[in-house]
Amino acid sequence: MTNKFINDKLLLAVKVARMYYECNDTQQEISKKLQISRPQVSRLLQLARDEGIVEIRINSSLNLPLKLENLLQQKFGLKKAIVVPMTTDDLNKVKENLARVTSNYLDEILEDGQVIGIPWGSTLSYVAEFLRERRLKNLTIVQLKGGVGRVSGNVNTYNPVITFALKLNATPYFLPVPSIVENLQIKEILLSDGKIKEIIDLAVKADVAIYPIGRPAPASALVQAGYFTAEQMVDLQNRGAVGDIYARYFNIEGKVFDQELNNRTIAIELEKIKEKKYAIAIAGGKEYANGILGALRGGYLNVLITDEVAAKEVLRKAGIDYND
């Protein structure tokens, strides 16, 4: 296939896209005007999307709120709830789709001069991947919890921070300490370092905090990172932990779970998250309903991005009536 043929096809795709999206011509009308078949028109429109000639984005701030979103906002005092309709039970697909929506929402709220706090993990790696590139001014990206005990193919401490910084023209700040240490004395020694304290102080000042709500399960990223065994995770769950934010665990009422463990964790304090202009929680799937509910009751978020299945399960567990 020659370069000329490819270029001609792309030029035709641009023409078809402009007729369809800017001139509101139907596919049938385009077919007639350009004397090509309707399936060809459809394929050219798909090519335009695949090649980035056309970007289809939903501006959620302009949408009329859905009933389910309204209910979550009213009952839990949220600034924003985004509930994504999905037809898959694949948690990786759920995570990927929620990350796409999160990246679109961030595109609406990010502006010059902000400090953005994020953790490591696969969810934020997805968000970073889908984030639109922008040349913002004086933007800072700071890591809100310590790093991993070991790096695997699925767990990378630094990739989300680096990718966010590159895409947003921001300055990255890393927190080069473990997420959880063996005892409080080690934590105090680490935090006594001036550079580490500077990063923690910057995390506290963040305007925007973004995080997935984790859950105590054998497949948890914290198990993959070497902080817990699968058996220890099951024990946490059996003792009442329902979720974690920045490796800080809480129960179904939103109270800190296991104060001794919490004291050994190096991350922004849960209470400090409440002070953020945007505290954005991402979680989907029925399995995460307890964690979402605990986080809502604890007041650790003012923006929730979730899926329909999880949202309905949260309302059911909270004893809130919802009818489609």
C-alpha positions as CSV (number, residue, x, y, z in Angstrom):
1,M,0.0,0.0,0.0
2,T,1.6,3.3,-1.2
3,N,2.0,6.4,0.9
4,K,-0.1,8.3,-1.6
5,F,-2.9,5.8,-1.2
6,I,-2.8,6.1,2.6
7,N,-2.7,9.9,2.4
8,D,-5.6,10.0,-0.1
9,K,-7.6,7.7,2.2
10,L,-6.9,9.9,5.3
11,L,-7.8,13.1,3.3
12,L,-11.1,11.4,2.3
13,A,-11.6,10.4,6.0
14,V,-11.1,14.1,7.0
15,K,-13.6,15.2,4.4
16,V,-16.2,12.6,5.4
17,A,-15.7,13.5,9.1
18,R,-16.2,17.2,8.5
19,M,-19.4,16.5,6.5
20,Y,-20.8,14.2,9.2
21,Y,-19.8,16.1,12.4
22,E,-19.6,19.7,11.3
23,C,-22.2,19.8,8.5
24,N,-24.6,17.3,10.1
25,D,-24.9,15.4,6.8
26,T,-26.2,11.8,7.2
27,Q,-24.1,8.9,6.1
28,Q,-26.6,8.3,3.2
29,E,-26.2,12.0,2.1
30,I,-22.4,11.7,2.2
31,S,-22.6,8.5,0.2
32,K,-24.6,10.2,-2.5
33,K,-22.5,13.4,-2.6
34,L,-19.2,11.6,-2.7
35,Q,-20.5,8.7,-4.9
36,I,-19.1,6.1,-2.5
37,S,-21.0,3.3,-0.7
38,R,-22.6,3.8,2.7
39,P,-20.4,1.0,4.2
40,Q,-17.4,3.0,2.9
41,V,-18.6,6.1,4.7
42,S,-19.0,4.1,7.9
43,R,-15.4,2.7,7.6
44,L,-14.0,6.2,6.9
45,L,-15.7,7.6,10.0
46,Q,-14.2,4.8,12.0
47,L,-10.8,5.5,10.4
48,A,-11.1,9.1,11.4
49,R,-11.7,8.1,15.0
50,D,-8.9,5.5,15.0
51,E,-6.4,8.0,13.6
52,G,-7.3,10.7,16.0
53,I,-8.8,12.9,13.3
54,V,-12.0,12.9,15.3
55,E,-12.1,12.8,19.1
56,I,-15.4,12.0,20.7
57,R,-15.7,13.2,24.3
58,I,-18.6,13.6,26.6
59,N,-18.6,16.8,28.6
60,S,-20.2,15.4,31.8
61,S,-20.6,18.9,33.3
62,L,-23.1,19.7,30.5
63,N,-25.1,16.5,30.9
64,L,-28.4,16.5,32.8
65,P,-27.6,14.4,36.0
66,L,-28.9,10.9,35.9
67,K,-31.3,9.8,38.7
68,L,-28.7,7.4,40.2
69,E,-26.0,10.1,40.2
70,N,-28.4,12.6,41.8
71,L,-29.3,10.1,44.5
72,L,-25.6,9.5,45.4
73,Q,-24.9,13.2,45.4
74,Q,-27.9,14.0,47.7
75,K,-27.5,11.2,50.1
76,F,-23.8,11.5,50.6
77,G,-23.2,15.2,50.1
78,L,-21.0,14.7,47.0
79,K,-19.9,17.5,44.7
80,K,-20.2,15.1,41.8
81,A,-21.1,11.5,41.1
82,I,-20.5,9.9,37.7
83,V,-22.1,6.5,37.2
84,V,-20.9,4.7,34.1
85,P,-23.3,2.1,32.5
86,M,-21.4,-1.1,31.8
87,T,-22.3,-4.5,30.4
88,T,-19.1,-6.4,31.6
89,D,-18.2,-8.2,34.8
90,D,-14.5,-8.2,33.8
91,L,-12.9,-6.1,36.6
92,N,-10.0,-5.1,34.4
93,K,-12.4,-3.8,31.8
94,V,-14.4,-2.0,34.5
95,K,-11.2,-0.4,35.7
96,E,-10.2,0.6,32.2
97,N,-13.6,2.2,31.4
98,L,-13.7,4.1,34.7
99,A,-10.2,5.4,34.0
100,R,-11.3,6.7,30.6
101,V,-14.2,8.6,32.3
102,T,-11.8,9.9,35.0
103,S,-9.4,11.2,32.5
104,N,-12.2,13.1,30.8
105,Y,-13.4,14.6,34.1
106,L,-9.8,15.7,34.9
107,D,-9.7,17.4,31.6
108,E,-12.6,19.6,32.8
109,I,-11.3,20.5,36.2
110,L,-7.5,20.8,35.9
111,E,-6.0,24.3,35.5
112,D,-2.8,26.2,35.9
113,G,-1.1,26.4,39.2
114,Q,-2.7,23.3,40.8
115,V,-1.1,20.6,42.9
116,I,-2.4,17.2,41.9
117,G,-1.9,14.2,44.2
118,I,-2.0,10.6,43.0
119,P,-0.8,7.2,44.2
120,W,0.9,4.4,42.3
121,G,-1.1,1.5,40.9
122,S,-2.7,0.1,37.8
123,T,-5.9,2.2,38.0
124,L,-3.9,5.5,37.9
125,S,-1.7,4.0,35.2
126,Y,-4.8,3.6,33.1
127,V,-6.0,7.2,33.9
128,A,-2.5,8.5,32.9
129,E,-2.6,6.5,29.7
130,F,-6.0,8.1,28.7
131,L,-5.2,11.6,29.9
132,R,-5.2,14.2,27.1
133,E,-1.9,16.1,26.7
134,R,-2.1,19.8,27.8
135,R,0.5,22.5,28.3
136,L,-0.6,23.7,31.7
137,K,1.5,26.2,33.7
138,N,3.0,25.8,37.1
139,L,1.3,22.4,37.7
140,T,2.7,20.0,40.2
141,I,2.2,16.2,40.5
142,V,2.9,14.7,43.9
143,Q,2.9,11.1,45.0
144,L,0.5,10.7,47.9
145,K,1.7,7.4,49.4
146,G,5.0,5.6,49.7
147,G,6.3,3.2,47.0
148,V,6.3,-0.5,46.6
149,G,8.4,-3.1,48.4
150,R,9.1,-4.8,45.0
151,V,8.1,-3.9,41.5
152,S,6.3,-6.4,39.3
153,G,4.9,-6.1,35.8
154,N,1.5,-5.0,37.3
155,V,2.7,-2.7,40.0
156,N,4.9,0.3,39.2
157,T,5.5,3.1,41.7
158,Y,6.6,5.8,39.4
159,N,4.9,5.4,36.0
160,P,1.6,7.2,36.8
161,V,3.5,10.2,38.3
162,I,5.9,10.4,35.3
163,T,3.1,10.1,32.7
164,F,0.9,12.7,34.4
165,A,3.8,15.1,34.5
166,L,4.8,14.5,30.9
167,K,1.3,14.9,29.6
168,L,0.4,17.9,31.6
169,N,3.7,19.8,31.5
170,A,4.0,19.4,35.2
171,T,6.7,19.0,37.8
172,P,6.7,15.6,39.5
173,Y,7.5,14.9,43.1
174,F,8.1,11.3,44.2
175,L,7.8,9.9,47.7
176,P,10.8,7.5,47.8
177,V,9.9,5.6,50.9
178,P,7.9,2.4,51.5
179,S,4.1,2.5,51.8
180,I,4.2,0.5,55.1
181,V,7.2,0.1,57.4
182,E,7.8,-2.5,60.2
183,N,7.5,-0.1,63.1
184,L,6.7,3.5,64.1
185,Q,10.4,4.2,64.9
186,I,11.4,3.6,61.3
187,K,8.6,5.8,60.0
188,E,9.7,8.7,62.3
189,I,13.3,8.4,61.1
190,L,12.2,8.5,57.5
191,L,9.8,11.5,58.0
192,S,12.5,13.4,59.9
193,D,14.4,13.8,56.6
194,G,13.8,17.3,55.3
195,K,13.2,16.3,51.7
196,I,10.7,13.7,52.6
197,K,8.9,16.1,54.9
198,E,8.8,18.6,52.1
199,I,7.0,16.1,49.8
200,I,4.5,15.1,52.6
201,D,3.8,18.8,53.2
202,L,3.2,19.3,49.5
203,A,0.8,16.4,49.4
204,V,-1.2,18.0,52.2
205,K,-1.5,21.2,50.1
206,A,-2.7,19.4,47.0
207,D,-5.9,20.9,45.4
208,V,-6.8,17.6,43.8
209,A,-6.4,14.1,45.2
210,I,-7.2,11.1,43.0
211,Y,-7.3,7.6,44.2
212,P,-8.8,4.1,43.6
213,I,-10.7,2.6,46.6
214,G,-8.9,-0.7,47.2
215,R,-10.2,-3.7,49.1
216,P,-8.6,-6.4,51.2
217,A,-8.3,-9.4,48.9
218,P,-5.6,-11.9,48.0
219,A,-5.1,-10.3,44.6
220,S,-4.6,-6.8,46.1
221,A,-1.8,-4.6,44.6
222,L,-0.4,-4.4,48.2
223,V,0.0,-8.2,48.1
224,Q,1.7,-8.0,44.7
225,A,4.0,-5.3,46.1
226,G,5.1,-7.5,49.0
227,Y,3.5,-5.7,51.9
228,F,1.0,-8.5,52.8
229,T,0.6,-12.1,52.1
230,A,-2.7,-13.3,50.7
231,E,-3.5,-14.9,54.1
232,Q,-2.9,-11.6,55.9
233,M,-5.3,-9.9,53.5
234,V,-8.0,-12.4,54.2
235,D,-7.4,-11.8,57.9
236,L,-7.9,-8.0,57.5
237,Q,-11.1,-8.7,55.8
238,N,-12.3,-11.1,58.4
239,R,-11.5,-8.6,61.1
240,G,-13.7,-5.9,59.5
241,A,-11.6,-4.0,57.0
242,V,-13.6,-3.2,53.9
243,G,-11.3,-0.9,51.9
244,D,-8.2,1.2,51.7
245,I,-7.3,4.7,50.5
246,Y,-3.5,5.2,50.0
247,A,-2.9,1.9,51.9
248,R,-4.9,3.3,54.9
249,Y,-7.6,0.8,55.8
250,F,-11.1,1.6,57.1
251,N,-14.2,-0.3,58.2
252,I,-17.8,-0.1,56.8
253,E,-18.5,3.0,59.0
254,G,-15.5,4.8,57.5
255,K,-13.5,4.6,60.7
256,V,-9.7,3.9,60.6
257,F,-9.2,0.1,60.9
258,D,-6.2,-1.2,62.9
259,Q,-4.6,2.0,64.3
260,E,-1.3,0.2,64.7
261,L,-1.2,-0.6,61.0
262,N,-2.3,2.9,60.1
263,N,0.5,4.4,62.2
264,R,3.1,2.4,60.2
265,T,1.7,3.6,56.9
266,I,3.5,6.5,55.0
267,A,0.9,8.4,53.1
268,I,-1.4,11.4,53.4
269,E,-3.7,11.1,56.4
270,L,-7.4,10.2,55.6
271,E,-8.6,13.3,57.5
272,K,-6.5,15.5,55.2
273,I,-8.3,14.1,52.1
274,K,-11.5,15.8,53.4
275,E,-9.9,19.2,52.9
276,K,-9.3,18.8,49.2
277,K,-11.2,20.9,46.6
278,Y,-11.5,17.7,44.6
279,A,-11.2,14.3,46.4
280,I,-11.8,11.9,43.5
281,A,-12.5,8.3,44.3
282,I,-12.5,5.6,41.5
283,A,-14.0,2.2,42.1
284,G,-16.4,-0.2,40.3
285,G,-17.7,-3.7,40.5
286,K,-20.1,-5.2,43.1
287,E,-17.1,-6.5,45.1
288,Y,-16.1,-2.9,45.9
289,A,-19.5,-1.7,47.2
290,N,-18.5,-2.1,50.9
291,G,-15.3,-0.1,50.3
292,I,-17.1,2.6,48.5
293,L,-19.8,2.8,51.2
294,G,-17.2,3.0,54.0
295,A,-15.3,5.7,52.2
296,L,-18.6,7.7,51.7
297,R,-19.5,7.3,55.3
298,G,-16.0,8.5,56.3
299,G,-16.3,11.6,54.1
300,Y,-13.1,10.8,52.3
301,L,-14.4,11.9,48.8
302,N,-16.5,14.6,47.2
303,V,-16.3,13.1,43.7
304,L,-17.2,9.5,43.0
305,I,-16.6,7.7,39.7
306,T,-18.1,4.3,39.6
307,D,-20.3,1.9,37.6
308,E,-24.0,1.2,37.7
309,V,-23.6,-2.2,39.4
310,A,-21.5,-0.8,42.3
311,A,-23.7,2.3,42.7
312,K,-26.8,0.3,43.1
313,E,-25.2,-2.1,45.5
314,V,-23.9,0.8,47.6
315,L,-27.4,2.2,47.9
316,R,-28.8,-1.2,48.8
317,K,-26.2,-1.7,51.5
318,A,-26.9,1.8,52.8
319,G,-30.6,1.1,53.0
320,I,-31.5,3.7,50.4
321,D,-34.4,2.9,48.0
322,Y,-33.7,3.1,44.3
323,N,-36.0,2.3,41.5
324,D,-34.9,2.5,37.8
